Amino acid sequence: MHGEQAYYLTELVKIVFALLPIALVLFAMIFLRRQERTSQTLWLQSLAGLWLILAATSRLVLSTVVGISMMPKQQSFHTPEEAQHSMDFYFTVSSGLQFAERGAFALFAIALVIYFHARLPKKTASL
């Protein structure tokens, strides 16, 4: 495999390996949900799924294959303002997606801490 095919395959491998840990977390939450059917495990599973979707979208938009192709290649900009507007749009979308991905991770982490905190043995006041 040479040239363009190797380049696209390398980009695909980068995206897959970036998403693999999040997918494993989602699978763990699915197994936890099967073992314990509560609203808390449903929230954990849903937040892990949301995190994976946002991460996949973010990785695709930020990848050089997909993200840069959002920019019009066949069209040359007539003014610097058009080029600046296009770049501003790309950076706005990419930073918004990164923020959403990190927000989903934070929500998942908080929900996981709450879930495990509720399962800690309660201390009893002994006199």
N, C-alpha and C positions, 0 to 999 in steps of 0.2 A: 504494500500500500504506500503510495507516494503522494506528495503534493497536497492537493486540496482535500482529498479523502482523509488523509492522516491528520490534517489540521482539524477537520470537523469531528473526527473520532476523539481526538485529544480534548476538544472542548466538551464533548458529551461525557467523557470520563470524568472531567473536572466537576461537571454539574452533578453527576451521579454520586461521586464520592463526597461532595459537599452536602448532599441531601440524605445520604445513607444513615448518619447518626440520628437525624430527626425521624426518619422512617422507622428505625429500631425503637425509638421512644414511643412512637405511635403504636407499633405492634405490642409493646409491653403494656400500654394502656388498654389495648383491645383485650389482651389476656387478663388483665386485672379486672376489666369490666365483665368478662365472662365468669370470673370467679366470684365477684362481689357486685351484684346488680343494685347499685345505689345511685342517687342523683349526683353524688360527688364523683363517682367513677365515670358517669356519663359526661360531666363537665370536663374532667381530665381528658377523656378520649376526644371530645369535641375540640378542646383547646389545642391538643396535640395535632389533630387534623388541620385546624386553621393555621397553626404554625407551619406545618409542612406545605400547605398550599401557598401561603405567603412567601415562604422561603424559595419554593420552586419558581414562583412568578418572579421574585426578585433576582434569582440567579439567572433566569432566562433573559430578563431585560438587561441585566448587567453584563451578560456574556458578550464577547466580542462578535460572535456570530449573529446572534439575534438582536442584541441591543444596538449595535452600530448599524444594523440594517434597518432600524427604525428611522434612521436619518436618510433622507433621499439621496441616493448615490447618482442616479441618472440626471438629476436636476442640478444645475449650478445656480448658486444664489446670485441674484442680481445686485444686491446691496449687502454691506456688512451687517445691517440691522436684521435682514432675513436670516443670515447665518447665525447671528447671536440669538435670535428668537428660537431657532431650531435647537441650538445647544442648551439654551435655558430650559426649554421644554424637556429635553432628555434628562438634564440634571435634576429638574423638579420631580419628574416621574421616578427616577432612580433613588433619590433621597427619600421620597415619600414611601416607596416600597421598603427601603431599608428600615425606616422608622417603624412601619407597620410590622415588619418581621420581628424587630427587637421588642416591640410592644406585645406581640403574641407570645414571644418567649417569656417575657416578664410575667404576663398573666398566667401562663402555664406554670411557671416556677412558683408563683404565689399560691396558686390552687394546689400544687403538689405539697407545699409546706403546710398549708391548712389541712389537707387530707391526712398527712402523717401526724400532725400535731393532735388532731382529734383522736388518733389511735394510740397515743402515748398512755401508759398507765397513769391513772390519776393518783396523786399523793393524798393521803388522808392525814388529817391533823390528829396527831397522837399527843395525848396529855400526859 
